[in-house]
Amino acid sequence: MNKPPAREYYTITELTKEFGVSTRTIRFYEDEGLIKPVRRGRTRLFRPSDRRLLMFILRGKRLGFSISEIREVLNMYKEPPGEEGQLRLLIRRVGEKRDELEQKRRDIEETMRELDQVEEASLARLAELGVGT
C-alpha cells in the first residue's frame, strides 16, 4: 500500500472540516500567534507543521489548558531547553490539570451529598406535613 504524497499546503476550509472547528477559531489561533500560515493574497495556506500545531492546540484545549499554557509549551519547543524542556513542562502542566480536576471531582461529590441531604430533609418534612410526593 502506497503512502499518499505529502501535502505542501492545506486550506482553512480543509482544516475546519478535518478538525470540526470554525474558521473563526483557526483565525483566533493565528491572531494569538500560535499558528502562522503562509499568505497568498487573502488566502491562508497552512503547512503540515501548522496542521500539527492546530492538532496540538485543540488537544490542549480539550484537556482544559488555557491559550497561555499552550503558548508556553509551544514556545519551549522553539527555544532552549527544547523538546526535553517542553516535555517536562507538559508533564508538570498535566499533573497540575489532573490535580485541578480531582479537586473539582471532590467538590462535585460534596455538593451531590449536600443535595441528597436537602432532598431527604425536604421529603421527610413533606411526610410530616402529610403531603404526598
Backbone as numpy.savetxt, mean C-alpha at the origin, in Angstrom:
# Nx Ny Nz CAx CAy CAz Cx Cy Cz
9.26 -23.11 -25.06 8.42 -21.93 -25.06 9.30 -20.68 -25.06
9.08 -19.80 -25.99 9.89 -18.59 -26.11 9.35 -17.51 -25.20
10.27 -16.81 -24.57 9.92 -15.66 -23.74 9.63 -14.47 -24.66
8.55 -13.71 -24.38 8.26 -12.57 -25.26 9.40 -11.55 -25.17
9.63 -10.83 -26.25 10.72 -9.84 -26.23 10.45 -8.77 -25.17
11.54 -8.27 -24.59 11.41 -7.23 -23.57 10.79 -5.99 -24.18
9.89 -5.39 -23.43 9.23 -4.17 -23.88 10.14 -2.99 -23.59
10.18 -2.08 -24.53 10.96 -0.86 -24.29 10.14 0.13 -23.47
8.83 0.22 -23.76 7.97 1.18 -23.07 6.58 0.61 -22.85
5.91 1.17 -21.84 4.49 0.89 -21.57 3.78 2.23 -21.56
2.54 2.23 -22.02 1.75 3.47 -21.96 1.05 3.53 -20.61
0.59 4.71 -20.26 -0.13 4.87 -18.99 -1.41 4.04 -19.01
-2.04 3.93 -20.16 -3.26 3.13 -20.28 -2.98 1.66 -20.01
-1.86 1.16 -20.55 -1.51 -0.24 -20.30 -1.27 -0.49 -18.82
-0.60 0.44 -18.15 -0.30 0.26 -16.73 -1.57 0.37 -15.88
-2.47 1.28 -16.25 -3.71 1.39 -15.47 -4.52 0.11 -15.57
-4.55 -0.48 -16.75 -5.28 -1.75 -16.93 -4.60 -2.89 -16.19
-3.28 -2.96 -16.30 -2.55 -4.05 -15.66 -2.68 -4.02 -14.14
-2.58 -2.82 -13.55 -2.56 -2.71 -12.09 -3.89 -2.30 -11.48
-4.88 -2.02 -12.32 -6.19 -1.66 -11.81 -6.21 -0.35 -11.04
-5.43 0.63 -11.51 -5.40 1.94 -10.89 -5.78 2.99 -11.94
-6.06 4.18 -11.47 -6.44 5.25 -12.39 -5.19 5.96 -12.93
-5.38 6.68 -14.02 -4.29 7.49 -14.55 -3.90 8.56 -13.53
-4.89 9.02 -12.79 -4.62 10.03 -11.75 -3.66 9.47 -10.69
-3.83 8.21 -10.33 -2.94 7.57 -9.35 -1.51 7.54 -9.87
-1.35 7.13 -11.10 -0.01 7.05 -11.69 0.60 8.45 -11.79
-0.19 9.42 -12.19 0.31 10.80 -12.26 0.70 11.32 -10.88
-0.05 10.93 -9.86 0.29 11.33 -8.50 1.68 10.79 -8.12
1.94 9.51 -8.41 3.25 8.95 -8.08 4.35 9.62 -8.90
4.00 10.04 -10.10 4.96 10.80 -10.91 5.21 12.17 -10.27
4.14 12.86 -9.88 4.28 14.17 -9.23 5.09 14.07 -7.95
4.97 12.95 -7.25 5.72 12.73 -6.02 7.18 12.36 -6.28
7.53 12.18 -7.56 8.91 11.86 -7.93 9.27 10.40 -7.74
8.27 9.55 -7.55 8.55 8.13 -7.34 8.81 7.39 -8.65
8.15 7.82 -9.69 8.40 7.28 -11.03 8.65 8.44 -11.97
9.46 8.20 -12.99 9.83 9.28 -13.92 9.75 8.77 -15.36
8.56 8.80 -15.92 8.42 8.32 -17.29 9.11 9.24 -18.29
9.41 8.68 -19.44 9.95 9.45 -20.55 8.79 10.22 -21.16
9.04 11.46 -21.56 7.99 12.27 -22.18 8.27 12.40 -23.66
7.27 12.14 -24.44 7.31 12.40 -25.88 6.11 13.28 -26.17
6.35 14.58 -26.17 5.23 15.52 -26.28 4.42 15.45 -25.01
3.12 15.17 -25.17 2.24 15.04 -23.99 2.11 13.59 -23.55
2.76 12.69 -24.28 2.65 11.27 -23.99 3.70 10.84 -22.98
3.26 10.07 -22.01 4.17 9.49 -21.02 4.49 8.07 -21.46
5.76 7.74 -21.50 6.18 6.38 -21.81 6.95 5.83 -20.62
6.48 4.71 -20.12 7.05 4.12 -18.92 7.97 2.95 -19.28
9.18 3.01 -18.75 10.15 1.95 -18.97 9.81 0.75 -18.08
10.38 -0.42 -18.37 10.17 -1.57 -17.49 10.56 -1.26 -16.04
11.58 -0.43 -15.84 11.97 -0.06 -14.46 10.86 0.76 -13.79
10.17 1.63 -14.54 9.04 2.38 -14.00 7.91 1.43 -13.61
7.68 0.43 -14.45 6.65 -0.57 -14.18 6.96 -1.32 -12.89
8.22 -1.72 -12.69 8.62 -2.41 -11.46 8.45 -1.49 -10.24
8.83 -0.22 -10.40 8.65 0.74 -9.31 7.17 0.89 -8.95
6.33 0.99 -9.97 4.89 1.11 -9.73 4.38 -0.12 -8.99
4.85 -1.29 -9.38 4.45 -2.52 -8.70 4.87 -2.47 -7.22
6.09 -2.00 -6.97 6.61 -1.88 -5.60 5.79 -0.86 -4.80
5.50 0.28 -5.41 4.73 1.34 -4.75 3.35 0.82 -4.36
2.69 0.16 -5.30 1.33 -0.33 -5.04 1.34 -1.42 -3.97
2.36 -2.26 -3.96 2.48 -3.28 -2.91 2.67 -2.59 -1.56
3.54 -1.57 -1.54 3.75 -0.82 -0.30 2.47 -0.19 0.22
1.69 0.40 -0.68 0.43 1.02 -0.28 -0.54 -0.04 0.27
-0.61 -1.20 -0.39 -1.49 -2.27 0.10 -1.09 -2.73 1.50
0.22 -2.69 1.78 0.72 -3.10 3.10 0.60 -2.00 4.14
0.13 -0.81 3.71 -0.12 0.26 4.66 1.01 1.26 4.82
1.99 1.23 3.91 3.09 2.18 4.00 2.66 3.52 3.41
3.16 4.59 4.00 2.87 5.93 3.49 3.78 6.21 2.29
3.45 7.25 1.55 4.28 7.66 0.42 5.69 8.01 0.90
5.79 8.68 2.02 7.13 9.05 2.51 7.94 7.82 2.91
7.29 6.81 3.47 8.00 5.57 3.82 8.46 4.84 2.56
7.60 4.81 1.55 7.96 4.17 0.27 9.13 4.93 -0.36
9.04 6.25 -0.35 10.12 7.07 -0.92 11.45 6.79 -0.20
11.40 6.68 1.12 12.61 6.43 1.90 13.27 5.12 1.47
12.48 4.09 1.31 13.03 2.79 0.89 13.59 2.89 -0.53
12.85 3.52 -1.44 13.32 3.67 -2.81 14.61 4.48 -2.89
14.69 5.55 -2.12 15.90 6.39 -2.14 17.12 5.67 -1.61
16.94 4.77 -0.68 18.09 4.03 -0.15 18.71 3.14 -1.22
17.89 2.70 -2.16 18.40 1.85 -3.23 19.30 2.64 -4.17
18.98 3.92 -4.34 19.72 4.77 -5.28 21.04 5.25 -4.70
21.13 5.35 -3.38 22.32 5.89 -2.73 22.85 4.88 -1.71
24.09 5.06 -1.27 24.60 4.18 -0.22 23.67 4.26 0.99
23.39 3.21 1.67 24.02 1.90 1.64 23.48 0.94 0.59
22.73 1.38 -0.38 22.32 0.53 -1.49 21.32 -0.54 -1.10
21.37 -1.63 -1.84 20.36 -2.67 -1.69 20.35 -3.27 -0.28
21.51 -3.49 0.31 21.54 -4.05 1.66 20.84 -3.12 2.64
21.16 -1.84 2.56 20.51 -0.86 3.44 19.02 -0.79 3.18
18.65 -0.87 1.91 17.24 -0.83 1.55 16.51 -2.02 2.17
17.11 -3.18 2.06 16.47 -4.38 2.60 16.37 -4.32 4.12
17.42 -3.83 4.77 17.38 -3.70 6.23 16.30 -2.70 6.67
16.22 -1.57 5.95 15.18 -0.58 6.24 13.80 -1.19 6.01
13.65 -1.89 4.92 12.36 -2.51 4.60 11.96 -3.50 5.69
12.90 -4.30 6.16 12.62 -5.26 7.23 12.18 -4.51 8.49
12.87 -3.42 8.81 12.51 -2.62 9.99 11.11 -2.03 9.82
10.83 -1.48 8.64 9.51 -0.88 8.39 8.41 -1.94 8.45
8.67 -3.12 7.91 7.68 -4.21 7.96 7.40 -4.56 9.42
8.45 -4.65 10.24 8.26 -4.93 11.66 7.42 -3.87 12.35
7.70 -2.61 12.03 6.92 -1.51 12.61 5.46 -1.60 12.18
5.24 -1.88 10.90 3.87 -1.98 10.38 3.16 -3.16 11.04
3.86 -4.27 11.21 3.28 -5.44 11.87 2.88 -5.09 13.31
3.76 -4.36 14.03 3.45 -3.95 15.40 2.21 -3.06 15.44
2.11 -2.14 14.49 0.94 -1.26 14.42 -0.33 -2.07 14.21
-0.27 -3.04 13.31 -1.45 -3.86 13.02 -1.82 -4.74 14.21
-0.83 -5.26 14.92 -1.10 -6.06 16.12 -1.81 -5.20 17.17
-1.36 -3.95 17.32 -2.01 -3.06 18.28 -3.44 -2.79 17.85
-3.65 -2.56 16.56 -5.01 -2.33 16.06 -5.88 -3.56 16.31
-5.30 -4.75 16.12 -6.05 -5.98 16.37 -6.47 -6.05 17.84
-5.52 -5.75 18.75 -5.85 -5.76 20.19 -6.94 -4.73 20.50
-6.83 -3.54 19.89 -7.84 -2.51 20.11 -9.21 -2.96 19.61
-9.24 -3.58 18.45 -10.51 -4.07 17.89 -11.10 -5.16 18.79
-10.27 -6.09 19.24 -10.76 -7.15 20.12 -11.33 -6.58 21.41
-10.67 -5.58 21.98 -11.16 -4.93 23.20 -12.48 -4.22 22.92
-12.59 -3.52 21.82 -13.82 -2.84 21.45 -14.95 -3.85 21.26
-14.64 -4.99 20.63 -15.66 -6.02 20.43 -16.15 -6.56 21.78
-15.24 -6.77 22.73 -15.65 -7.23 24.07 -16.55 -6.19 24.74
-16.18 -4.91 24.61 -16.99 -3.85 25.20 -18.38 -3.81 24.56
-18.44 -3.97 23.25 -19.74 -3.97 22.56 -20.59 -5.16 23.02
-19.95 -6.32 23.19 -20.66 -7.50 23.68 -21.26 -7.22 25.07
-20.47 -6.56 25.93 -20.94 -6.26 27.29 -22.12 -5.29 27.26
-22.02 -4.27 26.42 -23.11 -3.30 26.30 -24.37 -4.00 25.78
-24.19 -4.85 24.78 -25.34 -5.56 24.22 -25.99 -6.47 25.27
-25.14 -7.22 26.00 -25.66 -8.12 27.04 -26.41 -7.34 28.12
-25.82 -6.23 28.56 -26.47 -5.41 29.59 -27.79 -4.85 29.09
-27.82 -4.44 27.83 -29.06 -3.89 27.25 -30.13 -4.96 27.15
-29.75 -6.16 26.72 -30.72 -7.26 26.62 -31.23 -7.64 28.01
-30.33 -7.66 28.99 -30.74 -7.99 30.35 -31.72 -6.95 30.88
-31.46 -5.68 30.61 -32.35 -4.61 31.08 -33.70 -4.69 30.39
-33.71 -5.00 29.09 -34.99 -5.18 28.39 -35.78 -6.32 29.00
-35.09 -7.40 29.39 -35.77 -8.54 30.01 -36.35 -8.13 31.36
-35.58 -7.33 32.13 -36.09 -6.84 33.40 -37.34 -5.99 33.23
-37.36 -5.24 32.14 -38.52 -4.37 31.86 -39.69 -5.16 31.30
-39.43 -6.42 30.98 -40.49 -7.27 30.44 -40.76 -6.99 28.98
-39.78 -6.44 28.30 -39.93 -6.13 26.88 -39.27 -7.25 26.08
-39.99 -7.80 25.11 -39.41 -8.84 24.25 -38.46 -8.25 23.24
-37.52 -9.05 22.80 -36.56 -8.57 21.80 -36.85 -9.10 20.44
